[in-house]
Amino acid sequence: MDTVRLKINGIDVEAPKNATILEAAQSVGIRIPTLCYLKDINAIGACRMCLVEVKGARAFAAACVYPVADGMEVFTNTPKVIAARKGTLELILSNHRMDCLSCPRSLDCELQALANEYKVDQYRFCGNEKLEPDIEASAPHLVRDNSKCILCRRCVAVCKSNQHTAVIGANDRGYKTHIASAFDMPLNDTSCVYCGQCIAVCPTGALMERDDTDKVWEALNDPTKHVVVGPAPSVRAQLGECFGMPIGTNVEGKLIAALRRLGFDKVFDVDTAADVTIMEEGTELLHRLKEGGKLPLITSCSPGWIKFCEHYYPDLLDNLSSCKSPQQMFGALVKTYYAEKAGIDPKDIFVVSIMPCTAKKFEVSREHQNAAGVPDVDVSLTTRELASMIRRAGIEFTQLEDEVADPVFGVASGAGHIFGATGGVMEAALRTVAEIVTGKPLESLDFKEVRGIEAVKEAEYDLAGTKVRVAVTSGLENATKLLDRIRSGEADYHFVEVMACPGGCVNGGGQPHQPGQVRNFVDLRAERAKALYSEDAGMTLRKSHENPVVKELYDTYLGEPGSEKAHHLLHTQYVARGIYKK
């Protein structure tokens, strides 16, 4: 690798020839502030917070886009640089509505952190005292307040570069510039897939998930309601970040303890429903392989991906698994199987899911998601919303002793746990399908070919003479490339896993915020996924079809995987949707 030598604040630095000043500085422990920059997504030098002095240059350089050169001398913290950054912050704040005390991003806002760091006087330039909320709330998952937008364009970049849809952009010019959909149409009227990746990267409170916590508080305080909660597989690997714990800490025991202290009547685990999903989806795959059904079979666990397929690839809807997602299977089984065992009217059961995903808020309202004649799931909360409830209840999360989930839906296999990482659904399915086809235990349960954060992972497995070709992708831009190859006949697979968010649920739009400084230099996807794979590796129960709860469910209630009753309760339908033509 070709390198160059330079000095940063008098320190000798050796950096790759194609590195930027920002990257070179980070390599020697010098942090340069940013607001707009996101590695590999948004390198536009627009916010001007990363300005530095380069010896011999006529003007400041934007460190996020300025390449290093041999012999270069860089200064990151001179009085001129500090004054320039402070002036930039003051100008941003002059057009930023200041309600920090009640803003959901208070103490978790990148703009606020920099204002504190640089001791910025918000009133140097007048203007923000007249700002009113500028709300767009047409979509079921998101609320946008442009009075808090700083025009960093992170949301625009991630929507286009990672998620392909590009349904938002900069409208108007000059002082009137604002982020919105084309022609300022309501977001809900576009082909937005509700993935929430824009929320995840927003540095301020301009983009937030729709807050449904009041609905849950109301249910918890309603004596006529039996309130059941279930967290998704990936939540245990991220919730700790909201309370200052290291990235990738598995807090499953504390999560369950916190949910009990919030007052839920039953604390279950959606991972159990993930095991059920494998039984149904694996059976569906085997049926299509044997009976000549539409191939490849494509997974249906990610509601953002499902909506994307309905908009952009309606010709592939028949390839989608008809299985409901684990969230919806969980709700369906709670309001049928559990309701019957507990002797409770399904109408009196209120099901809350804790999800890494904002698209789940849309999924709960989809048609064909009411196995008991009432919605399978009543409210879907993000990981961030749960953290907010825990704080409001005065629960000292990090001090909690570990507890275990309640019986019935409190036992899950390692296969169910890894659902939260890209490739996890595929690996879980292969463990079960392989043993059913071969009729003997696998020597190794680790299908490492489908693990990792690569754009597309491909593998072929020989199952008792049957060649099964599989592919895994995450992030809708990557999915587009894979699906175009499938559509054209260039690629031929039997089974394909697609997740809407890059890296899977561990990087979902509802997961804890991490600032650009962390996102740019730490691979959140890999670090968070480690917790799930580590939990799986340490378990003795690692196959969905060996889960005793799942076995009892089929033996006593559903019959067999793919039965008529299972189809009625656990399967769904899709619809081709219109797309806004740009």
Disulfide bonds with the S-S distance in Angstrom:
none
